[in-house]
Amino acid sequence: MHLGDKKCSVHDEPLEYYCWEESVCVCVSCCLAGEHRGHRVELLSEASEKKKETLRKVVEKLRPEREETERVAQRLQERRREVAEKAAGETERVTALFRDIREQLEALEKRLLSDISSQKQELSLPLTDLIHLLEIKKDELSRKIRHIEELCNMADPLTVLQERESHGAADNEGGREREDSIFSFFTAFLPRGKNTQMNRDRLQERHYIRVLVVGDLYVDLISETLLTGLAAIVTEGKERWIYGQEATDLLLDINTAHNLVSVSGDRKSASFSLTELHYPQSPERFQNYPQTLSSRSFPSGRHYWEVEVSESGGWWVGVAYPSIERRGGQSWIGDNNKSWCLRRWNNRYSVGHDRKGTNLPH
């Protein structure tokens, strides 16, 4: 329903005016004789235009605030995205690090268990042979004891005396052979690095024989292997966490090399050439500055590698997006927002990115 069709609830007349003091629509009678007499009133159309003008000014003031709010929201969304990406990257790093640690621990465990198993087998074989020899010797001793006891129970002196002489000769000959066998086994059984000098008198000592038979694993060697392996895992994990994953098999891409850059045959080194090399034309080749890219790239993550540089002259080493310009003033590494570099020039070191450099003390 149009406002002009509405009527005053008091006078039942059309609402044609607007009272600014009460902020209500009124009729003619309200303005002339009613409760709005003497108030500042205005025709609805005129009052409406004035209010629209006021609202337009409000809108003009709200627009910049809305735009600023939108910019802040966009920055916060970008920040949230960066936090999410960084968290995902750190999660990937931690997962990869612990996966690598577990693999190294499993490899170390297998190595130690294999060493222990080998030592066990190495020690068990001579022990088994020694036990067999000693069992034979024990049986022979038992037989001799029974025979001697039988002699002791004999009443005929001549039989006893004759038996003792033959028994003594056989005993000396057979016993010496068995002692030689036991001696050779004990000598072979001694742990590596220990003095193997022994004599038959010591072999007769029960305590010494007991110690040799028990034997021992090379516990010190096992402990050393374990501690050395654990230390290596911790050191490698620490370096990987600080510097990232080591980048291996980095080769220079000769298709990107400037015509004044000489790339070695193995594509692992580059140097400045005093004469142009006239490489084949390639859209990937740098045109203005003597530099080259590697053939390997990293989509994400943290990586490190070692570079041998000249102690004289100048050099630039860094990283760049594959989309770095190949020609023009901004194709120089470190002079654009797509590359970062560490450089040496005039015996001064600095880092550069997007045409901004920072000198480094040395």
Residue, then its C-alpha position, 0 to 999 in steps of 0.5 A: m500500500h502506498l503511503g498516500d493511501k494511509k490515513c491518520s488514525v486520529h483525523d482519518e485524513p491522508l498522511e501528507y506531511y512529515c514531522w521532524e520533531e516526532s519523526v512521524c507522518v501526519c495529516v493536515s489537521c495534525c499540523l494545524a490543530g492537532e498535537h503537532r501544531g507548531h512543529r517543523v513539518e514538511l511534505l513527505s516528498e521533500a522530507s523523503e529527499k532530504k532523508k535520502e541525501t542524509l542516507r547517501k552521506v552515511v553510505e559514503k562514510l560506510r563504504p570505506e569502512r566496508e572496504e577496509t573491513e574486507r581488506v582486513a578479512q582478506r588479510l586474515q584469510e591469507r594469514r589463515r591460509e599461510v598458517a594452514e600451509k605452514a602447519a601442513g608443511e611442518t606436519e609433513r616434515v615431522t612425519a617424514l623425519f620420524r618415518d626416517i628415524r624409524e627406518q634407521l632404528e629398524a635397520l640398526e636393530k636388524r644389524l645388532l640382532s644379526d651381530i648377536s645371532s652371528q656371535k651366538q652361533e660362533l660361540s655355540l658351535p665350539l661350546t657344543d663340541l667342548i660339551h661333547l668332548l667333556e661328556i666323553k671324558k666324563d663317561e671314561l672317568s666314570r668307567k675308570i672309577r667303576h673299574i678301579e672300585e672293582l679292583c679295590n674290592m678284589a682279594d687277589p693282590l697279584t691281579v690288583l698289581q698287574e691291572r694297575e700297571s697296564h691301566g696306568a700306561a693306557d691311561n697316560e696315552g689315551g688321556r694325553e690325546r683327549e687333553d690335546s683335543i680339549f686344549s685345541f678346542f679351548t684355544a680356538f674358543l678364546p675371545r678375540g684379542k685375548n692372550t691365548q697362552m695357557n698350559r695344561d695345568r690351568l686346563q685342569e683347574r675347574h674354575y678356569i674351565r668353567v669360565l671358558v665354557v660359559g664364554d661371553l658375547y662381545v658386549d663392548l662391541i655390541s654397545e659401541t655399535l648401538l651407541t654409535g648408530l644411535a648418535a648417528i641417527v640423532t645427528e642426522g635427524k638434528e641436521r635434517w630438522i634444522y637444514g631440511q632434507e639434503a638435496t642430492d644428484l643436483l645437475l646443471d641444466i645446460n639448456t638454461a646456461h647463458n652463452l658466457v657460462s661454461v658447464s662441466g661435462d658432469r654438469k656439476s660445476a659452472s664457470f665464467s667463459l671469456t668467449e661466447l660458447h654459442y649454445p643452441q637457441s632455447p626459450e629456457r636460456f638466460q639471455n642477459y646475465p651469466q647464470t644457469l639453473s639446475s635440472r632438478s626442482f623441489p615442489s615443496g619442503r626444506h632442502y639443503w646442499e653444499v656448493e664449492v665456490s672459488e676463493s677469488g672473484g665473484w659468484w652467485v648461488g641461490v634458488a629461483y622459481p622455474s618462472i624466473e624471467r630469462r631476459g631483461g633487467q629483472s632476470w638477474i638472480g636476486d633482483n626479482n621476487k622469484s629468486w633469492c641468492l647468496r653472493r660474493w663480489n669485491n670480497r663482500y658477501s650479501v644476500g639478495h631478493d627482489r632487488k633488496g640486498t643485505n650485507l653479511p659480516h665475514 
